């Protein structure tokens, strides 16, 4: 098992089982997993805790929205340049950074966490994807039989959001330490693979890399 402070970020294709895998990884490492609660925490900070459940739910659902005609690079933590209509990203980034600094080890799902935490030592970015047949089967079991077109629409939104705030391409292999096709193995095996990868990667690190 990884012995050092370890931050793991999981980016997932919709229907690949990435959220479930993130929960398994967190349990195996004995750390907390952060997903939608990041949005909830950011929303409460923005509204001084005075936000009702309906508004909070709407903010969570719209957290990946970006303007259709305004794609560009807002990377390098350029929070002050984020448009007024989406100050949510600023607060989410602050929440993610705060958790990473305070807890040292955690699992994060989505929210550009792989980019936000890219300069942290012992941070490992994972991309979870699957073939279309697997995603369609999982949709029947988990998502109310949404069509593949609907699943792809969610991924398109995530891709736009990621590009807008990071200037990177969502799903580009160069942005991740490990990519796993869950259509080729059980989700539990994928979680084990992530833990083993991190353990192996840390075993090759030199003392000078421990910052």
N, C-alpha and C positions, 0 to 999 in steps of 0.2 A: 504494500500500500504506500502511496506517496507520503513521505515523511516531512516535507517542507510545506510552508504556506502555499496554498494552491488555489488559483482562481480559474474556473472553467466557464467558458461561454459557449452556449449552444445555439446555433442558427439552424432552423429546420424548415424543410419544405412541408407545406401543408399536406397532412395525410401520411407523413412518413413515420409518425410515432415519436417525434423528437421531444415533445413535452413529457411524455411518459418516461422516456429514457433519462431525461434530466432529473426526474424525481428519483429514479433508481440510482443514478450516479451520486446524487446528494446523500442518499441513505447509505450507500456503500462507503462513502468517505466520512460520514458522520458530520456533514456540514449542512447549512441551510440552502434552499433553492429559492431564487427570486425570479418572479415572472410578472403576472399582472399586478401584484401588490406594489411593484415599483411605480406603476401608473397611479394607483390609488394614493400612495404616499405623496407623490408629486402633486396630485390634484388637491389634496388637503393642504399642502403647503401654500399652494397658489391662492387658495380661498380661505386661509386662516382657519382651517378645520370646519368652516361653515358651509358645508356642501351636503345636500341631501343624497340619498341613495340612487334616485333616478338620474340626477345629474352626474353622479360619479360613474354609474353604469354607462352613460352616454359618452363620457370622456374616455373610459377604457376602450369602448368599441371604436372610437374615432381616433385613437392614439397614433395610428399609422397614416393618418391623412396628411397629404402635402398638396400644394397647388399643382394642378395639371401642367401649367405652362411656366413653371419656375424651378426646373431641375438644375442643380449645379453643385459645386463643391463648397460646403460649409464646414469643412474639416478643421483640424487643429484646434478643437475646442473653441471655435469662434462663436461663443454663445451670444455675444452682443450683436452679431449680425443676423441672428435668427429672426424671422419675421414676427410681427406682433401676434398674428393669428395662431402661431404655434409655439408659444412660450413653454408649452408642456415639455418640449425636448430639453430645454435648459434645466428644468427641475428634475426630470428623469436622470439626466447625466449627473447632476449633483448627488442624487440619491445613490446611484450606482457607485460613484467615486467614494462617497462616504462609507458605504458598506464595505467596499474593498479595503479601505484604509483601516477601518475599525475591526472588522472580523478576520482579515487576512486570508481566509479560505472560504469560498462560497461557489455556488453554481448559478449562473445567470442565463436566462432564456431571452433571446432576441434583444430588442431595444437598442441596437447598435453597440451592445456591451463589448463586443470583440474589438471595436475601434476605440471606444472610450477608455478601455483598460489596456490598450496595446503597449504602453510603456511600463506596465507593472511586471516585475520579475515573477517567474513561475505562473504566467498566464497562458492558458492553452485554449485555442479556439477550435471548435468542432462544428462541422457542417453535416447535418443528417438529411438524407434524401432517399428516394425510392422510385422504382419504376412505376409506370402508370397503372398497371394491373394491381399491384400491391395497394396503391393509394385508393383505387376504386373499391377494392374489397374492404379496406379499412373504413372508408366512408360509409359503406353499408352498415358496418358494425358499430361505428362510433359517431358519425356526423349526420345522421338522419338521411342517408343515401344522397348526399350532395353529388352533383355531377362533377366529372373531371374538369369541365369548363369553370365551374364555380370554385373548385379548389385552386385552379390556376389563376383565377382572378384575385384571390387572396395573396398568392405569391407575387403577382404583378404589383400589388399595392406595397407589399413589403420591399420589393426590389426598388421601387421609386423612392420610398422613404429612406432606405439605406443609401442610395446614390445621392439623394438631396443633402443629407447631413454629413456624409463622409467623403464623397467624391469617388468612392470605390464601387466595384460591381459586385452585387449580392450573388453569392454562389461561385465566385471566381476562386479556383483552387489556391491561388497565391495569397489569399486572405486567411487561410485556415491551416492549422497544424495537421488536422486529420479529417477526412471525409469518409462517411460510412453509408453504404447502400443497405437499408434495412430490409429490402426485398430479398436479401441473401442470407439473413440470419434472424433468429428470434431477438426481440428487443432487449431481453435480459443479457443475451450474449453481446449485443452492441454496447450496453452499459459496462459490462466487464472489460470489453476491448478498450473503451475509453480510459478506465482506471488503470489497466495494464500499460497502455501507451504512455500515460502521464508518469507512471512509476518508472518505466524504462527510460523515458526522456530525461527525467531528473537524475537517473543513475549515471548518465553520460555528462552531466554538467560538471564543470570544474569549480573548485572553491572560489575562483575569481568571479564566477557568474552569480554567486550568492550576494546580492546587494542588500 
